[in-house]
Amino acid sequence: MEQYLKVKAHAGEKKEKLLQKTPDSFEIWVKAPAERGLANAAVRAALAAHLGVAENKLSLVKGAASPAKIFLLRQ
């Protein structure tokens, strides 16, 4: 089963936080800066931890250079 997850990311924040707005929509704050893919990796790790899945089950489909991202969750 595949599921698309919408994420609004905030990079370079003082505190890390994850807010689940709907079953497939999240807002995530990470300390990592938005450079060299560091924030994307931190967002992916936070999302995987929240969902209880391995990071390799999540793929960034859209939004590598944008705060609005779409991840694909593969079961």
C-alpha positions, 0 to 999 in steps of 0.5 A, a space after each residue: 500500500 502506498 500513501 502520499 503525505 503532505 508536509 509543511 517544513 520549517 527549517 532552522 528552528 530552535 526546537 523540533 516539533 511535529 504536528 499532525 493536522 490530518 491523517 495525511 498532512 503534517 507540519 514539522 519544525 526541525 533544527 537542521 538548516 535548509 542547505 545541502 538536503 540537511 533539513 529534508 533528511 531531518 524532516 524525513 527522520 522525524 516523520 518516520 519516527 512519528 509514523 513508526 516506520 523505517 526511513 527507507 519507506 519514505 521517499 521525497 516525491 516533490 518539494 526538495 527545495 520548498 517548504 511544501 513537500 510530498 512524501 510517498 510512504 511505501 508499506 
